[in-house]
Amino acid sequence: QVQLVESGGGLVQPGGSLTLSCAASGSVFGFATMGWYRQALGKQRELVATMTRSRHTNYAESVKGRFTISGDNAKNTVYLQMNMLRSEDTAVYYCWGRPLTSQVEYWGQGTQVTVSS
């Protein structure tokens, strides 16, 4: 059983920063791709950023230049450094991963990020 566990969400003022972390546990050899999605109230879940095992990254246009994804392949962890946060970044952020040896996708339980003064 593979689990992805997020941490680091919370309340931050506009212009502030937060770092989200995600750690995988369970029987997994490694991940081909890991990343972050988010879902705001009343909206569909959307991609925020992904990173392949070879460090190729992909970002949503709305977060380019403000968010940075990074990770540790050996530890099956992925991070999201979020700077210059805006009210429209408020959402539940979900960690996501696709293992090396399977097409199954795994999701974390989500962590709330609220940007408000």
N, C-alpha and C positions, 0 to 999 in steps of 0.2 A: 504494500500500500504506500503510494507516494503522496506526500502532503507538502503544500507550499504555505508558508506562514509569513505574513507581512507584519511589519512593525514600523512605527515612526510617524503615523498620521497625527493630526491634531488641529488646533486652531492657531492661525497665524494672521497677522495684519497684512494688508496689501503692500507689496514691495518686499515682504519678508522671504525667508527661506525655510525649507524643510528637506530632510533626507528620509526617503523610504528605503526599507531593507526587506529582502525576501530570502528566506532560507528553505531549501528543499530537504526533506527527510524521507526515509524509507528506502525501499529497494530500487534504486535508480543508478545506472552506470554513469550517466551524465546527460546533459541537455544539449541538443543541437541549437536551440534558440530559446532565450528567455526574454521576458519583457514585462511591460506594464500597459494596462488598459484602464479606462476610467468610465464611470457612468454617473452623470448628473441627474438630479431628480427630474423625472419626466422625459428624459432623453435616452437614446440608445447608447449602448456601450461602444466606446471608440478607442482606437489604438492611440497610445501616447508615445511609446518608444519600445523598440526591440533591439536585441543584440545577439548575433550568432556566436558560435563557439570561436570562430576566427576573428571576432571583434568587429565584424561589420555591423554598423548601427543604422537604424531607421527611425526618424522622428516625425510626428505630426507637425504640420506647418505651424500650428498655433503655439507650439512649445519650442520650436527651433531657436537656439541662441539663449534660451532661459533654463532648459532642463538638460541634464546630462545623465546618460545611463552608463553603468559600469558593472563589473562582475568579477567573480572568482570561479573559474571552471573547476578547480580542485575542490572547492567547498560547495559547489552548486548553489551559489548565492548571486543575487543581482540587486543593484541599488539604483535609486533614482534621486539625484540631487536636483532640487527644484528651487530656482532663484527667481527673483522679481515676480513673485506670485501675484495673481490677479483674482478678482472675485469670480471670474468665469472659470477659474481652475478648481473651484469648489466641486467636489465629487467624491464618490467612493472609488478608491484606486485598487485595482486587482493585479496581483502578480500572475503571470502566465508562463507556462513552459511546455516545450515539446521535446521529449527525450530523444536521445541518439538512436535508440533501438526500437522505437515505436512511433506510430502516427497518433497515438492517444495524446490529447491535450489536457494539461492539468491547470487548475485555477486555485488561487488562494481564496480565503474567505472575505477579503476586502478590508481596507482601512480607510476611515473617513478623513478627508482633508477639507477643512473649512477656511476660506480666506475672507476675513471680515474685520472691519474696524469696530 
